[in-house]
């Protein structure tokens, strides 16, 4: 509507060359050069897919060479992906959560992006800008096989009213494991069915092991030292809280009432959640944000991370790479937190998700300390052993941390590369 009327009042040109040029341009516009179709597989649910489609639409409009076609598969995503890779029908671009990039790369299913990224001067391709502990999940044998699009740190959410009712000061950045456990005790009121905290399967116990100075898989990938004194200290801390009714609801209570419902109803005072959790925007619920408590050695927090990778057998490697860069840049301006040092800022977090304004400072600080899993080619197997032989029995109180860790270690090490 605000266009000036100048261009409507131009005198018809008698210059034939201009007319020919115009005719030629019109033909070019009506017959665009054939764009290559780049298929993208994601696990996006309805709302997420709609938001992503808006980004893709913009990218497609700007590209002369490719058209991204989005194929969301929120149910059984990895089963479908595996079938497509096995049958040679896999899409050009695929979303992979942090524990899948290395296993797929090790099978030769993903394109090695290292050299393309090195020769690309665009900011999105600058690997030095990515948080190293997030980028690590997309690397195999020192080569890059995916471009991370999110590094979502775990933070602590707390119900301010429950603190106020007991006259307890809110947690501050310098709090420790002991402070956390003490607060959880003070905030628990079993008569009223109110509990100080719940781990609710999140964050992975790995985070506490890292905070104690331990590792679950060594940097050289040769051992799983989960029975080290540091790891055992962390496993014991975790076990002392998980279903201990002095501080946390039992598994039965959570299963019966539902964790989210309990928090909304003011029955849980503190929980560990991802930066994009939406339980801090419930009408009438006053929620605070703080970084995770510090462990004996550091305050590493867990990063939920994911990458987009390129199918090694794509028929259009150049266009797929161009699409990857455009898509990654688009997602970095949509999701929190972009896993890049230059973008993990309060301003960018608020721009991407205005509803996180209150927690943005805490999220930004947590992003500087986040770490993704260290992943091996047979990661799904390793994970299953860890869950079945360490984490789950620890939950159920079916053995001491030291005993479980000692028994499980050789089984975990048997699947290391």
C-alpha positions as CSV (number, residue, x, y, z in Angstrom):
1,X,0.0,0.0,0.0
2,X,2.7,2.6,0.7
3,X,4.4,2.2,-2.7
4,X,5.0,5.5,-4.5
5,X,2.8,6.1,-7.5
6,X,5.9,7.0,-9.6
7,X,6.2,3.6,-11.2
8,X,2.6,3.7,-12.2
9,X,3.0,6.8,-14.2
10,X,6.0,5.9,-16.4
11,X,5.5,6.8,-20.0
12,X,5.4,3.7,-22.2
13,X,8.9,3.2,-23.5
14,X,9.4,3.2,-27.3
15,X,12.9,1.8,-26.9
16,X,12.7,-1.7,-28.4
17,X,15.8,-3.0,-26.6
18,X,14.1,-2.3,-23.2
19,X,11.0,-4.0,-24.4
20,X,13.0,-7.1,-25.5
21,X,14.8,-7.1,-22.2
22,X,11.5,-6.9,-20.3
23,X,10.0,-9.7,-22.4
24,X,13.1,-11.8,-21.8
25,X,13.0,-11.1,-18.0
26,X,9.3,-12.0,-17.9
27,X,10.0,-15.3,-19.7
28,X,12.7,-16.1,-17.2
29,X,10.4,-15.3,-14.3
30,X,7.6,-17.5,-15.6
31,X,10.0,-20.3,-16.4
32,X,12.4,-20.6,-13.5
33,X,15.4,-22.7,-13.8
34,X,14.5,-26.2,-12.6
35,X,15.3,-26.3,-8.9
36,X,16.7,-29.4,-7.3
37,X,14.4,-31.0,-4.6
38,X,16.2,-31.5,-1.3
39,X,14.2,-33.8,1.1
40,X,14.5,-33.1,4.8
41,X,13.5,-35.6,7.5
42,X,12.7,-34.3,11.0
43,X,10.8,-35.5,14.1
44,X,8.9,-32.2,14.3
45,X,5.4,-32.5,15.8
46,X,2.5,-30.3,14.4
47,X,3.4,-27.0,16.0
48,X,7.1,-27.3,15.6
49,X,6.7,-28.5,11.9
50,X,4.5,-25.4,11.2
51,X,7.2,-23.1,12.6
52,X,9.9,-24.8,10.7
53,X,7.9,-24.7,7.5
54,X,7.8,-20.9,7.7
55,X,11.6,-20.9,7.8
56,X,11.8,-23.3,4.9
57,X,9.4,-21.3,2.8
58,X,11.6,-18.2,3.2
59,X,14.8,-20.2,2.4
60,X,13.1,-21.7,-0.7
61,X,12.0,-18.3,-1.9
62,X,15.6,-17.0,-1.7
63,X,17.3,-20.0,-3.4
64,X,17.6,-20.3,-7.1
65,X,19.1,-23.8,-7.0
66,X,17.2,-25.9,-4.5
67,X,13.7,-26.5,-2.9
68,X,13.6,-28.1,0.5
69,X,10.7,-30.5,1.0
70,X,10.0,-31.1,4.6
71,X,9.0,-34.7,5.7
72,X,8.2,-34.6,9.4
73,X,7.8,-38.0,11.1
74,X,7.2,-37.4,14.8
75,X,6.3,-41.1,15.5
76,X,8.9,-43.8,15.4
77,X,11.3,-41.4,13.7
78,X,14.5,-43.5,14.0
79,X,12.9,-46.7,13.0
80,X,11.6,-45.0,9.8
81,X,15.0,-43.4,9.2
82,X,16.8,-46.7,9.6
83,X,14.4,-48.4,7.1
84,X,14.9,-45.6,4.6
85,X,18.7,-45.7,4.9
86,X,18.7,-49.5,4.5
87,X,16.4,-49.3,1.4
88,X,18.4,-46.5,-0.2
89,X,15.4,-44.1,0.0
90,X,16.7,-41.9,2.8
91,X,16.2,-38.1,2.5
92,X,19.1,-35.7,1.6
93,X,19.0,-34.0,5.0
94,X,18.2,-35.6,8.3
95,X,17.8,-34.4,11.9
96,X,19.8,-36.5,14.3
97,X,19.8,-36.2,18.1
98,X,23.3,-36.1,19.7
99,X,23.5,-39.9,20.3
100,X,22.9,-40.8,16.6
101,X,25.4,-38.8,14.5
102,X,28.4,-40.9,15.3
103,X,26.7,-44.3,14.8
104,X,25.4,-43.2,11.4
105,X,28.7,-41.7,10.5
106,X,30.5,-44.9,11.5
107,X,28.3,-46.9,9.1
108,X,29.3,-44.6,6.2
109,X,25.7,-43.2,6.0
110,X,26.6,-39.5,6.3
111,X,28.6,-37.1,4.2
112,X,31.9,-35.8,5.6
113,X,31.3,-32.0,5.9
114,X,34.8,-31.1,7.1
115,X,36.4,-29.7,4.0
116,X,33.3,-27.9,2.7
117,X,32.9,-26.2,6.1
118,X,36.6,-25.3,6.2
119,X,36.4,-23.6,2.7
120,X,33.1,-21.8,3.6
121,X,33.5,-18.2,4.9
122,X,29.9,-17.8,6.1
123,X,29.4,-17.4,9.8
124,X,27.2,-20.5,10.1
125,X,30.0,-22.7,8.7
126,X,32.6,-21.3,11.1
127,X,33.3,-24.3,13.4
128,X,35.3,-22.2,15.8
129,X,32.1,-20.4,16.7
130,X,30.4,-23.6,17.9
131,X,30.7,-24.7,21.5
132,X,33.3,-27.5,21.4
133,X,31.5,-29.7,23.9
134,X,28.3,-29.5,21.7
135,X,30.1,-29.9,18.4
136,X,31.8,-33.0,19.7
137,X,28.6,-35.0,19.3
138,X,28.7,-34.3,15.5
139,X,32.3,-35.5,15.1
140,X,33.7,-38.9,14.3
141,X,37.5,-39.6,14.0
142,X,38.2,-35.9,14.0
143,X,35.8,-35.2,11.0
144,X,32.5,-33.3,11.1
145,X,29.3,-35.2,10.0
146,X,26.6,-32.9,11.2
147,X,25.9,-29.2,11.9
148,X,24.5,-28.6,15.4
149,X,21.3,-26.6,15.4
150,X,20.6,-26.6,19.1
151,X,22.4,-26.8,22.5
152,X,19.8,-26.7,25.1
153,X,21.2,-26.5,28.6
154,X,19.6,-27.9,31.7
155,X,18.7,-25.3,34.3
156,X,16.7,-25.4,37.6
157,X,13.1,-24.1,37.7
158,X,11.6,-23.3,41.1
159,X,8.2,-22.3,42.4
160,X,8.7,-18.9,44.2
161,X,5.6,-19.2,46.2
162,X,6.7,-22.4,47.9
163,X,10.0,-20.7,48.9
164,X,8.1,-17.6,50.1
165,X,5.6,-19.6,52.2
166,X,8.5,-21.1,54.2
167,X,10.4,-17.9,54.3
168,X,13.3,-19.6,52.5
169,X,15.6,-17.4,50.3
170,X,15.7,-18.3,46.6
171,X,18.6,-20.4,45.4
172,X,21.6,-18.4,44.1
173,X,24.3,-19.1,41.5
174,X,26.8,-20.3,44.1
175,X,24.7,-23.2,45.5
176,X,26.1,-26.7,45.7
177,X,24.8,-30.3,45.7
178,X,24.5,-30.1,49.5
179,X,22.6,-26.8,49.4
180,X,20.2,-28.3,46.8
181,X,19.6,-31.4,49.0
182,X,19.1,-29.3,52.1
183,X,16.6,-27.0,50.3
184,X,14.7,-29.9,49.0
185,X,14.4,-31.3,52.5
186,X,13.2,-27.9,53.9
187,X,10.6,-27.5,51.1
188,X,9.1,-30.9,51.5
189,X,5.8,-31.1,53.4
190,X,4.5,-34.7,53.0
191,X,1.3,-33.8,54.9
192,X,0.4,-31.5,52.1
193,X,1.9,-33.7,49.4
194,X,4.5,-31.1,48.6
195,X,8.0,-32.2,47.6
196,X,11.3,-30.3,47.3
197,X,12.3,-31.8,44.0
198,X,12.1,-34.6,41.5
199,X,14.7,-35.8,38.9
200,X,11.9,-37.5,36.9
201,X,14.5,-39.2,34.7
202,X,16.1,-35.8,33.9
203,X,18.9,-34.8,33.7
204,X,20.9,-37.9,32.8
205,X,23.0,-39.0,35.8
206,X,26.1,-38.3,33.5
207,X,25.8,-34.6,34.3
208,X,26.4,-35.3,38.0
209,X,29.3,-37.6,37.2
210,X,30.9,-34.9,35.1
211,X,30.4,-32.3,37.9
212,X,32.2,-34.6,40.3
213,X,35.2,-34.8,37.9
214,X,34.3,-38.2,36.5
215,X,33.6,-39.6,33.0
216,X,31.2,-42.2,31.7
217,X,33.3,-42.7,28.5
218,X,37.0,-41.6,28.6
219,X,38.2,-39.0,26.1
220,X,40.2,-41.7,24.2
221,X,37.0,-43.9,24.1
222,X,38.9,-46.8,25.5
223,X,37.2,-47.1,28.9
224,X,34.0,-46.5,30.9
225,X,35.3,-45.5,34.3
226,X,31.9,-45.4,36.0
227,X,33.3,-47.1,39.1
228,X,35.9,-44.3,39.8
229,X,35.5,-42.6,43.2
230,X,34.2,-39.5,41.4
231,X,31.6,-41.4,39.5
232,X,30.4,-43.3,42.5
233,X,30.2,-40.1,44.6
234,X,27.8,-38.7,41.9
235,X,25.8,-41.9,41.6
236,X,25.3,-41.9,45.4
237,X,24.2,-38.3,45.4
238,X,21.7,-39.0,42.7
239,X,20.4,-42.1,44.5
240,X,20.1,-40.1,47.7
241,X,17.5,-37.9,46.1
242,X,15.7,-39.8,43.3
243,X,12.9,-41.5,45.2
244,X,13.8,-40.6,48.7
245,X,10.5,-39.4,50.1
246,X,12.2,-36.9,52.5
247,X,12.9,-34.8,49.4
248,X,11.2,-36.2,46.3
249,X,7.9,-38.0,45.4
250,X,8.0,-41.8,44.8
251,X,7.8,-43.2,41.3
252,X,4.2,-44.3,42.0
253,X,3.2,-40.8,43.0
254,X,4.7,-39.3,39.8
255,X,3.1,-42.0,37.6
256,X,-0.2,-41.4,39.3
257,X,-0.3,-37.6,39.3
258,X,2.0,-36.8,36.4
259,X,5.1,-34.6,36.9
260,X,3.9,-31.6,35.0
261,X,0.6,-31.6,36.8
262,X,2.3,-31.8,40.1
263,X,4.5,-28.8,39.4
264,X,1.5,-26.8,38.1
265,X,-0.4,-27.7,41.2
266,X,2.4,-26.4,43.5
267,X,3.4,-29.9,44.6
268,X,7.0,-29.7,43.5
269,X,9.3,-26.9,44.5
270,X,12.3,-27.4,42.1
271,X,13.1,-29.4,39.0
272,X,15.8,-29.7,36.4
273,X,14.5,-28.9,33.0
274,X,15.7,-27.9,29.5
275,X,16.0,-24.2,28.7
276,X,12.9,-24.3,26.5
277,X,10.6,-26.0,29.0
278,X,7.2,-24.2,29.1
279,X,6.3,-24.8,32.7
280,X,7.5,-21.2,33.6
281,X,4.5,-19.7,31.7
282,X,1.6,-21.2,33.5
283,X,-1.1,-18.7,34.5
284,X,-0.8,-17.8,38.2
285,X,2.5,-19.8,38.8
286,X,5.5,-17.7,39.8
287,X,8.5,-19.5,38.6
288,X,12.2,-18.6,39.1
289,X,15.3,-19.8,37.1
290,X,18.7,-20.6,38.4
291,X,21.8,-22.5,37.1
292,X,22.2,-26.1,38.2
293,X,23.9,-26.5,41.6
294,X,27.7,-26.9,41.5
295,X,29.2,-30.3,41.9
296,X,32.4,-31.1,43.8
297,X,34.6,-30.2,40.8
298,X,32.6,-27.9,38.5
299,X,29.1,-26.8,37.3
300,X,28.9,-28.5,34.0
301,X,25.3,-28.7,32.8
302,X,23.9,-31.2,30.4
303,X,23.2,-30.1,26.8
304,X,20.3,-31.5,24.8
305,X,21.9,-31.3,21.4
306,X,21.0,-32.2,17.8
307,X,22.4,-31.8,14.3
308,X,21.3,-31.8,10.7
309,X,23.4,-34.2,8.6
310,X,23.6,-35.0,4.9
311,X,22.9,-38.4,3.4
312,X,26.2,-39.7,2.0
313,X,24.3,-41.0,-1.0
314,X,22.5,-37.7,-1.9
315,X,22.3,-37.2,-5.7
316,X,22.8,-33.4,-5.1
317,X,25.7,-33.0,-2.7
318,X,26.3,-29.3,-3.5
319,X,22.7,-28.2,-3.2
320,X,22.2,-30.4,-0.1
321,X,25.2,-28.6,1.5
322,X,23.8,-25.1,0.5
323,X,20.4,-26.1,2.0
324,X,22.1,-27.4,5.2
325,X,23.8,-24.0,5.7
326,X,20.6,-22.0,5.0
327,X,18.5,-24.3,7.2
328,X,21.0,-24.2,10.1
329,X,21.2,-20.4,10.0
330,X,17.4,-20.3,10.0
331,X,17.1,-22.7,13.0
332,X,19.7,-20.7,15.0
333,X,17.4,-17.8,14.7
334,X,14.4,-19.8,15.9
335,X,15.5,-22.3,18.6
336,X,17.1,-21.8,22.0
337,X,19.9,-22.0,22.4
338,X,21.9,-21.6,19.2
339,X,25.0,-23.6,19.9
340,X,27.3,-20.8,18.8
341,X,29.3,-18.6,21.1
342,X,28.4,-15.5,19.1
343,X,24.7,-16.2,19.4
344,X,24.4,-17.6,22.9
345,X,23.5,-14.1,24.2
346,X,20.6,-12.8,26.2
347,X,19.5,-10.7,23.2
348,X,19.4,-13.6,20.8
349,X,17.6,-15.9,23.4
350,X,14.9,-13.3,23.9
351,X,14.6,-12.7,20.1
352,X,14.2,-16.4,19.4
353,X,11.8,-17.0,22.4
354,X,10.4,-13.8,23.9
355,X,8.5,-15.8,26.5
356,X,11.9,-16.7,28.1
357,X,12.9,-13.1,28.8
358,X,12.9,-13.7,32.6
359,X,15.2,-16.7,32.4
360,X,17.4,-15.5,29.5
361,X,20.3,-14.4,31.7
362,X,20.4,-17.8,33.5
363,X,20.1,-19.7,30.2
364,X,22.9,-17.7,28.6
365,X,25.2,-18.4,31.5
366,X,24.2,-22.1,31.5
367,X,25.0,-22.3,27.8
368,X,28.6,-21.5,28.5
369,X,28.9,-24.5,30.8
370,X,26.9,-27.1,28.8
371,X,28.1,-30.4,27.6
372,X,26.6,-33.0,25.3
373,X,27.2,-36.8,25.4
374,X,30.5,-38.3,24.3
375,X,29.3,-40.7,21.7
376,X,30.6,-44.0,20.3
377,X,29.6,-46.0,17.2
378,X,27.6,-48.5,19.2
379,X,26.1,-45.9,21.4
380,X,22.5,-47.3,21.5
381,X,23.8,-50.6,22.9
382,X,26.0,-48.8,25.4
383,X,23.0,-46.7,26.5
384,X,20.8,-49.7,27.0
385,X,23.4,-51.4,29.2
386,X,24.0,-48.3,31.2
387,X,20.2,-47.9,31.8
388,X,19.5,-51.5,32.5
389,X,22.5,-52.2,34.7
390,X,23.2,-48.9,36.4
391,X,20.6,-46.1,36.2
392,X,17.4,-48.2,36.5
393,X,18.5,-50.5,39.4
394,X,19.9,-47.4,41.2
395,X,16.4,-45.8,40.8
396,X,14.8,-48.9,42.2
397,X,17.2,-49.2,45.1
398,X,18.4,-52.6,43.8
399,X,22.0,-52.4,44.7
400,X,24.6,-49.8,45.8
401,X,26.2,-47.4,43.4
402,X,29.7,-49.0,43.8
403,X,28.4,-52.5,43.3
404,X,26.3,-51.7,40.2
405,X,29.1,-49.7,38.6
406,X,31.7,-52.3,39.2
407,X,29.5,-55.0,37.7
408,X,28.4,-53.0,34.7
409,X,31.8,-51.6,33.7
410,X,33.1,-54.6,31.7
411,X,29.8,-54.9,29.9
412,X,29.9,-51.2,28.9
413,X,33.6,-51.5,27.8
414,X,32.8,-54.5,25.6
415,X,30.9,-52.2,23.2
416,X,33.5,-49.5,23.1
417,X,35.3,-49.0,19.7
